[in-house]
Amino acid sequence: MKTYIEEHSDATRVYPWLADASSSIRCLCVVGEMLLFPEEIVQFKQISSEMFRNELRQKHELSTYRFYLVVCAGNGFQSKRIFDYYKLWRLLEREEMLDGFTSRIEVPVQVGEEPYYVGIAEFGLEQLSTAIEMISDSPSRYTIICANHDRPLHCQELLTHVLDIGLTESGDVPVVEMVPTLTAQGYAVCTWGSSSEEQELQCFHTAAFL
C-alpha cells in the first residue's frame, strides 16, 4: 500500500465532470494506491482521516474549521408510513454511531414518484474519521462540507443550497452540482473516489478556503 497527498491547482483538468466549472476550483487529495486486499482498503480509510487532518492543520488552526455531513436516504421499507416514522437520522442510527453529530435537520423530498429524505448535521474533528468512513462506503449518499469558523452558522443555509439543486435522478447527493456552487461561496466539498486498486479522499475548494 502506498499513500500520499496530491494537490491540483485546477481540478477541471483532472476531473472531467468539472470540465464546465470555474478553473479556480482546486482539489486536495489523499490517495491510497496498490490497495490489493480488503483489509488494506479499511486501513487506508483510517489513515486518510489523519492525513487530511494534518493537511488542514498546516493551513490553519484546526479550530478554524467546521464540518457538516450531508446525507440522503430512500425508502427501503415496504411501507412509506414506516419510512416517515424513521425519517432520516433515526434510520441512520440503526446503521451508524452518530454521537457528536449535532444540529440535525431532515427534510422529505420526492424524486419522481419515490420518497426520500435529505439531511445535514454538524460534527467535530473527533467524528471526522466516522464521517470519512461513511462517505467512502457510500459516496452517492454522503458528502462532507467544510467551512471556516469565522462564517455564521451553516446547517440550514447549506441544506437550502442542496435542496435548491435537488437530488439526482437516481436519488443521489448532487455532488457534481454542489462542488461549483459551494466552493464559489468559500466552502469545501469532500467526496470519495475509487478504482480497482486506488482509493481517494477528494476535497474540492478554492484559494479562499485554504
C-alpha positions as CSV (number, residue, x, y, z in Angstrom):
1,M,0.0,0.0,0.0
2,K,1.2,3.5,-0.9
3,T,-0.3,6.7,0.5
4,Y,0.4,10.3,-0.4
5,I,-1.1,13.8,-0.8
6,E,-1.8,15.2,-4.2
7,E,-2.9,18.8,-4.9
8,H,-4.4,20.0,-8.2
9,S,-4.5,23.8,-8.7
10,D,-7.1,23.4,-11.5
11,A,-9.4,20.5,-10.7
12,T,-11.3,21.0,-14.0
13,R,-8.3,19.5,-15.9
14,V,-8.3,16.4,-13.7
15,Y,-12.0,15.6,-13.2
16,P,-14.0,15.5,-16.5
17,W,-17.3,16.1,-14.6
18,L,-15.9,19.5,-13.6
19,A,-14.9,20.5,-17.1
20,D,-17.5,23.2,-17.4
21,A,-16.8,24.7,-13.9
22,S,-14.5,27.5,-12.9
23,S,-10.8,26.9,-13.2
24,S,-10.4,28.4,-9.7
25,I,-11.6,25.1,-8.2
26,R,-8.7,23.2,-6.6
27,C,-8.5,19.7,-5.2
28,L,-6.6,18.3,-2.2
29,C,-6.5,14.5,-2.5
30,V,-5.4,11.9,0.0
31,V,-4.5,8.9,-2.2
32,G,-4.1,5.3,-1.5
33,E,-2.5,3.2,-4.2
34,M,-1.9,-0.6,-4.6
35,L,-4.8,-1.5,-2.3
36,L,-4.9,-5.1,-3.3
37,F,-6.8,-6.6,-0.3
38,P,-10.0,-5.5,1.5
39,E,-8.1,-5.1,4.8
40,E,-5.8,-2.5,3.1
41,I,-8.8,-0.5,2.0
42,V,-10.1,-0.5,5.5
43,Q,-6.7,0.6,6.8
44,F,-6.4,3.4,4.2
45,K,-9.8,4.8,5.2
46,Q,-8.5,5.2,8.8
47,I,-5.2,6.6,7.6
48,S,-6.8,9.1,5.2
49,S,-8.6,10.8,8.1
50,E,-5.4,11.5,9.9
51,M,-3.6,12.6,6.7
52,F,-6.4,15.0,5.9
53,R,-6.4,16.4,9.4
54,N,-2.7,17.0,9.2
55,E,-3.1,18.9,5.9
56,L,-5.8,21.1,7.4
57,R,-3.5,21.8,10.4
58,Q,-0.8,23.0,8.1
59,K,-3.1,25.6,6.5
60,H,-4.9,26.9,9.6
61,E,-5.6,26.1,13.2
62,L,-7.9,23.1,13.4
63,S,-10.3,25.1,15.5
64,T,-10.9,27.3,12.4
65,Y,-12.9,24.6,10.6
66,R,-16.4,23.4,10.9
67,F,-17.6,20.2,9.4
68,Y,-21.1,19.1,8.0
69,L,-22.4,15.8,6.8
70,V,-25.0,15.9,4.0
71,V,-26.9,12.6,3.5
72,C,-29.8,11.3,1.6
73,A,-31.8,8.1,2.0
74,G,-34.6,6.4,0.0
75,N,-37.4,4.3,1.3
76,G,-36.1,0.8,1.9
77,F,-39.3,-0.3,3.7
78,Q,-42.4,-1.9,2.3
79,S,-44.4,1.0,3.7
80,K,-44.0,4.7,3.3
81,R,-45.6,5.1,6.7
82,I,-42.7,3.2,8.3
83,F,-40.2,5.3,6.3
84,D,-41.9,8.5,7.6
85,Y,-41.7,7.2,11.1
86,Y,-37.9,6.7,11.0
87,K,-37.3,9.6,8.6
88,L,-33.5,10.1,8.2
89,W,-31.5,10.4,11.4
90,R,-33.4,7.8,13.3
91,L,-32.9,5.5,10.3
92,L,-29.2,6.1,10.2
93,E,-28.8,5.5,13.9
94,R,-29.7,1.9,13.1
95,E,-26.6,1.7,10.9
96,E,-24.1,4.2,12.3
97,M,-22.7,5.5,15.6
98,L,-23.9,9.2,15.4
99,D,-22.8,10.6,18.7
100,G,-21.3,14.0,18.1
101,F,-23.4,14.7,15.0
102,T,-25.5,17.7,16.1
103,S,-27.9,20.3,14.8
104,R,-29.5,17.6,12.7
105,I,-32.1,18.6,10.1
106,E,-34.1,16.3,7.8
107,V,-36.5,17.2,5.0
108,P,-38.7,14.9,2.9
109,V,-38.3,15.2,-0.9
110,Q,-39.6,13.4,-3.9
111,V,-37.5,12.1,-6.8
112,G,-40.1,11.3,-9.4
113,E,-42.6,9.2,-7.5
114,E,-40.1,7.9,-4.9
115,P,-39.9,9.4,-1.4
116,Y,-36.5,10.4,0.0
117,Y,-35.2,12.3,3.0
118,V,-32.3,14.7,2.8
119,G,-30.5,15.9,5.9
120,I,-27.5,17.6,7.3
121,A,-25.7,17.6,10.7
122,E,-22.7,19.4,12.1
123,F,-19.8,17.4,13.6
124,G,-16.4,18.0,15.1
125,L,-12.8,16.7,14.5
126,E,-13.5,13.8,16.8
127,Q,-16.1,12.5,14.3
128,L,-14.1,13.1,11.1
129,S,-12.9,9.5,10.8
130,T,-16.5,8.3,11.2
131,A,-17.8,10.8,8.5
132,I,-15.0,9.8,6.1
133,E,-15.9,6.1,6.7
134,M,-19.5,6.9,5.7
135,I,-18.6,8.8,2.5
136,S,-16.1,6.1,1.5
137,D,-18.7,3.4,2.0
138,S,-21.4,5.2,0.1
139,P,-20.2,8.3,-1.8
140,S,-23.6,8.6,-3.6
141,R,-25.4,9.0,-0.2
142,Y,-22.9,11.1,1.8
143,T,-20.9,14.2,1.3
144,I,-18.8,16.3,3.8
145,I,-18.8,20.1,3.6
146,C,-16.1,22.1,5.4
147,A,-16.4,25.7,6.4
148,N,-14.2,28.3,8.0
149,H,-15.1,29.0,11.6
150,D,-15.5,32.8,11.2
151,R,-18.5,32.3,9.0
152,P,-22.0,32.2,10.5
153,L,-24.0,29.0,11.4
154,H,-24.4,26.9,8.3
155,C,-26.7,23.9,8.6
156,Q,-30.0,25.5,7.3
157,E,-28.1,27.6,4.7
158,L,-26.2,24.6,3.4
159,L,-29.3,22.3,3.3
160,T,-31.2,25.0,1.4
161,H,-28.4,25.0,-1.2
162,V,-28.6,21.2,-1.6
163,L,-32.4,21.3,-1.8
164,D,-32.3,24.1,-4.4
165,I,-30.0,21.8,-6.5
166,G,-32.1,18.7,-5.9
167,L,-31.1,15.1,-5.7
168,T,-30.0,13.4,-8.9
169,E,-32.5,11.3,-11.0
170,S,-31.3,8.2,-9.2
171,G,-31.7,9.8,-5.8
172,D,-28.1,10.5,-5.0
173,V,-26.4,13.5,-3.4
174,P,-25.8,16.0,-6.2
175,V,-22.0,16.3,-5.8
176,V,-21.4,17.4,-9.4
177,E,-23.5,20.5,-8.8
178,M,-22.6,21.0,-5.2
179,V,-18.9,21.4,-5.9
180,P,-19.0,24.5,-8.1
181,T,-22.0,26.0,-6.2
182,L,-20.5,25.7,-2.7
183,T,-16.8,26.3,-3.5
184,A,-17.8,29.6,-5.1
185,Q,-19.1,30.6,-1.7
186,G,-16.0,29.7,0.2
187,Y,-16.9,26.2,1.3
188,A,-15.0,22.9,0.6
189,V,-16.8,19.8,-0.6
190,C,-15.3,16.3,0.2
191,T,-16.2,13.2,-1.6
192,W,-14.6,9.7,-2.3
193,G,-13.3,8.2,-5.5
194,S,-12.2,4.7,-6.1
195,S,-11.0,2.3,-8.8
196,S,-9.8,-1.3,-8.8
197,E,-6.6,-0.6,-6.9
198,E,-6.9,3.0,-5.7
199,Q,-9.0,4.9,-3.2
200,E,-9.0,8.7,-2.9
201,L,-10.4,11.3,-0.5
202,Q,-11.1,14.4,-2.6
203,C,-11.5,17.8,-1.1
204,F,-12.6,20.5,-3.6
205,H,-12.1,24.1,-2.6
206,T,-10.9,27.5,-3.8
207,A,-8.0,29.6,-2.6
208,A,-10.4,31.4,-0.3
209,F,-10.9,28.2,1.8
210,L,-7.3,27.0,2.4
